[in-house]
């Protein structure tokens, strides 16, 4: 919201609606500087969440380092005591917060709060308890099942809290379980998916998760704030584009004229074209476009690098490669700056139309 207000002020200033003498004051109104109380609150929350993470990690590492010296009862007492402490803290802080929150400010219940810090600690200790049970009683479960079960158990916490870090933890756990699943059953799927195809499936799963969270955030139904997680959207898209780029560079350096590599290349191009078209024309956003351009630039540089390795003039090849890198970087930056200006002007026009609608 603040970035949009700053864009509106800049748009009005560039069109002469705000004089240069009033520009600084208008920008200060659009995005005021944080007060001392806000800085103290931010520092307090940072220290609180860091303390929860360090306390949880400290108990886990202490138990792992002294595994043979501790009895099973002591191990379970450590984990369950801290788990109970976080649960009680969540109940108390959540109760206090509900008393201080008016009905008109229910949306502020979600986010960086004391209750959600305790819930984050609960989520971490649930995973520690699952690992402790599996290691103590040797259940025989595969590693991927631990992370998948962990993600499934803390999913209600993420839905209830609508907290960005909890959703991000769920995303990380799902990705880890997916990677471990492919490693565990690599022999079973080898006749269908080799390593390079598994990267494509992994990237596509993250792209699907990005699309799901984007759709839930934009959905017009009550409770959509529970699924508002910008970090999950950006992280899932980054992992997806990174995986597809890795796959395509693998294709470039191991290229053979067969149907398999042709399908992988076509899959990459269609996915990049779809992401680019959606975030350029349907939902104008710079971040996805930046990822797509970076991926295409990396693939182009990979193609030139392979040609450089096969050439007899490495000095000239390296010089040409450096010029291409500079040219691609400069061209992408110039084009993205133009898109940023275009998106800002379009958003300001839409705002003006909405304000004048009856």
Number of C-alpha atoms within 10 A of each C-alpha: 8 10 10 14 16 18 21 21 21 21 19 16 16 12 10 10 12 16 13 11 8 10 16 13 11 18 16 11 13 18 14 11 9 9 9 9 9 11 11 12 12 13 11 12 16 12 12 16 19 13 14 19 15 13 14 21 16 12 17 19 12 12 19 14 11 11 12 9 10 13 11 14 8 12 21 17 12 15 20 17 13 17 23 13 14 22 16 15 20 21 14 14 16 19 12 13 16 12 8 11 13 12 8 7 9 10 13 12 19 17 19 17 19 19 24 27 26 24 28 26 26 25 24 20 24 20 19 21 19 15 15 19 14 16 12 12 9 9 9 8 10 13 15 21 14 18 23 19 17 25 24 14 15 21 16 11 18 24 16 14 22 22 25 20 18 26 27 19 20 22 20 17 21 21 21 16 22 20 15 18 16 20 14 14 10 16 12 10 14 13 8 10 16 13 14 18 16 21 22 21 17 19 24 20 18 24 21 14 17 21 15 14 20 18 14 17 19 13 13 9 9 7 15 15 19 20 24 23 21 16 14 25 22 15 17 26 24 20 19 25 25 18 22 27 24 19 22 29 21 15 20 19 13 10 14 11 7 8 9 12 19 14 11 18 19 12 15 19 14 12 17 22 12 12 17 21 14 15 15 16 9 9 10 20 16 15 13 20 21 15 19 20 18 18 21 18 18 18 20 17 18 19 16 18 17 14 14 18 12 11 12 10 10 13 11 12 18 15 10 14 18 13 12 16 15 11 12 18 14 12 11 16 14 11 10 17 12 12 17 16 14 13 17 19 17 13 17 20 14 11 12 12 10 10 9 7 6 4
